[in-house]
Amino acid sequence: MDRIPLSRPEITDADRDAVMAVMASGRLALGPALGRFEAAMADTCAGSAALACSSGTAALYLALRGLGIGPGDEVITVSYTFVGTLNAILATGATPVLVDVDAETRNMDPALLEASITPRTRAVMPVHLFGRAAPMEAIMSICGRRRIHVIEDACEALGARIGDRPVGAIGTCGAFGFYPNKPITTGEGGALVSDDPELIARCRALANQGRRPGDALPSLDAVGFNFRLSEMAAALGASQLERLSETMDRRAAVAACYHEVLAGLDLLRPPLEVPGETLSWFVYVVELPDGVGRDRVRERLAQQGIETGLYFPAVHRSETHRARSAVRAPLPVTEQLAERCLALPFWPGLQSDAVERVAGALAELLSRR
Ligand SMILES: *Cc1c(COP(=O)(O)O)cnc(C)c1O
């Protein structure tokens, strides 16, 4: 039986042509593809400027550094996220303050955010988890009053909208990731988008050894890094971005197919639609009922060639991360989600017969309890 992987990137002839054109040009770094990709990202996210960089984690880290956040500062975020969110904060020397998520949206709970603010809070990093926007209106209103920066972790949500506003430039800035399972891919890569061109300029310098535009030599007054993105990667990203809305539609169709074939099973499905919002389907995560051994389910599915993922373990359960973070209240929703969640195979070209095979295997395992 064919193996059904958890995720698979979609590379078209146009993508290949775009990368080959760069190879033929001989200009493999800091060339025109980068500028084109950045302009398209800014445009897609309704921001005024964008910086392409080497990963989503790098984009989050650059945002924090560009805002001057470091040791002694607190950044409020969630524990139900990919560990990169936390690692970016820890790399600056700041302290992540972890709050619980809402059981239904699986996103940051604004009331808990507000209760966690201290005089040391410099930024909030909401995560648009699994392609669903965090409650930005409430978050912006809480933070705006106190001049706290909002850095959107939009790594999983390129193209998601609240009303007609795309995520990414609603807050101070937003980070995107382009690993092969993300809404678009550049292999490895990321971007930062903002409505503040000066912030993007500071981050651009930090991503390029501290150089300011036009500097031939690295500037000596900023400790920068090399977080640049290659021309090949930028060309691939620009090509993928051109068909983002088509890709989002195809991902939504796979989600709708899962929604239908999983109906009636004893598990919790994510909502197919959210009023007033556009989802950018990133993964399809179900919650198994209490008492179901998730490891056993995963193992049995794997035996049938069906790969699943744990999106996500609670980050505060890692000793290393817990020791460096502040958890000032219990995180019961996060712990429950992290124990029950199961990510099913998901990518834009996933066929309905494969979705039915996954559902059939799950149905059998759940009925045999
Ligand atoms: C993927 C992801 C990141 C990091 O992206 P990389 O490109 O892998 O560094 C950060 N946050 C979230 C929520 C992600 O899903």
The ligand as an ORCA input file, in Angstrom:
! r2SCAN-3c Opt
* xyz 0 1
  C       7.470     26.794     11.476
  C       7.219     27.681     12.612
  C       8.198     28.569     13.083
  C       9.612     28.601     12.616
  O       9.856     28.499     11.284
  P      11.257     27.905     10.767
  O      11.297     28.403      9.377
  O      11.170     26.412     10.878
  O      12.344     28.471     11.598
  C       7.863     29.421     14.126
  N       6.647     29.401     14.683
  C       5.690     28.550     14.281
  C       4.361     28.606     14.953
  C       5.939     27.644     13.241
  O       5.005     26.778     12.861
*
